[in-house]
Amino acid sequence: MSKEIVNNMFSIIDKRQFERLSEVFCDDIIYERPGYETIRGIEELINFYKNLRIIILGEHLVDKIVAEQSSGASWGIFEGQDRDLLDLKVRFSNCYTFENQKVKTRITYFFKPAI
């Protein structure tokens, strides 16, 4: 079931159906992502995707999802465009915890020079 949750999450995000995020994220979601303050709660998450995220369109091309009942990970490549219409292509990975068949916590990592 957890793999299905992750697939649904990426589908909802890639289709920009942000009003559906509560279908896959807990109300008290905690999301950590480089370059942003920790996102706490479904309303902050929806606001992030609608107003703060630099990406305006794109697709997560998932290579692998591994999941147990309460935790999991995924990785792949994201391809899309930012708000300045610049092309993006970056490898990513995510770690998750699950609760009540939804994502409880998510941490995103990007594979790019930073240090």
C-alpha positions in Angstrom: 0.0 0.0 0.0 2.8 2.5 0.8 4.2 2.2 -2.8 0.7 3.2 -4.1 0.6 6.2 -1.7 4.0 7.4 -3.1 2.9 6.9 -6.7 -0.4 8.7 -6.0 1.6 11.6 -4.3 3.8 12.2 -7.3 0.8 12.0 -9.7 -1.1 14.6 -7.7 1.9 16.9 -7.5 2.9 16.5 -11.2 -0.7 17.2 -12.3 -0.8 20.3 -9.9 -3.9 19.0 -8.2 -2.9 20.5 -4.9 -6.4 20.4 -3.5 -6.0 16.6 -3.5 -2.8 16.6 -1.3 -4.8 15.6 1.8 -5.6 12.3 0.1 -1.9 11.3 0.5 -0.6 13.4 3.3 -1.6 13.5 7.0 -3.1 16.7 8.3 0.0 17.2 10.5 2.6 16.4 7.7 6.1 17.5 8.3 8.1 18.1 5.1 11.7 19.0 5.0 13.3 20.2 1.7 16.6 22.0 0.9 16.2 25.8 0.7 12.9 26.1 2.5 11.8 26.2 6.1 10.3 23.0 7.4 6.7 22.7 6.3 4.2 21.8 9.0 0.7 20.8 8.3 -1.4 20.3 5.2 -2.3 23.9 4.8 1.3 25.0 4.7 2.0 22.1 2.3 -0.8 23.3 -0.1 0.5 26.9 0.2 4.0 25.7 -0.6 3.0 23.9 -3.8 0.6 26.7 -4.9 2.8 29.7 -4.1 6.3 29.1 -3.0 7.8 26.2 -4.9 10.0 27.4 -7.8 8.7 24.7 -10.1 5.8 25.5 -12.3 5.6 22.2 -14.3 7.3 18.9 -14.5 7.3 15.2 -13.9 8.9 12.9 -11.4 10.4 10.0 -13.2 10.6 7.5 -10.4 13.3 4.8 -10.7 12.4 2.9 -7.5 10.1 2.9 -4.5 10.9 0.8 -1.5 8.5 0.7 1.4 7.6 -1.1 4.5 4.5 -0.6 6.5 5.6 2.5 8.3 8.6 3.9 6.3 9.9 4.1 2.8 12.1 5.8 0.2 12.0 6.7 -3.4 14.4 8.1 -6.0 14.6 9.1 -9.6 14.9 12.2 -11.8 12.7 15.3 -11.9 12.3 17.1 -15.2 10.4 20.4 -15.6 10.6 24.1 -15.6 11.0 26.8 -12.9 9.0 30.0 -12.6 11.5 31.7 -15.0 10.8 29.0 -17.6 14.3 27.6 -17.2 14.6 23.8 -17.8 15.2 21.7 -14.7 16.6 18.2 -14.6 17.8 16.9 -11.2 18.1 13.6 -9.4 16.2 13.3 -6.2 15.5 11.0 -3.3 12.9 11.0 -0.6 12.5 9.4 2.8 9.0 8.9 4.2 7.2 7.7 7.3 3.6 6.6 6.9 0.6 6.7 9.3 -3.0 5.6 8.6 -2.1 5.0 4.9 -0.8 8.5 4.3 2.6 10.2 4.3 3.3 11.5 7.8 6.9 12.8 7.2 8.8 13.5 4.0 12.4 14.6 3.5 13.6 15.4 0.0 17.3 15.4 -1.1 18.6 16.7 -4.4 21.8 15.4 -6.2 23.6 18.5 -7.2 26.7 20.4 -6.1 26.2 22.2 -2.9 29.4 22.0 -0.9 
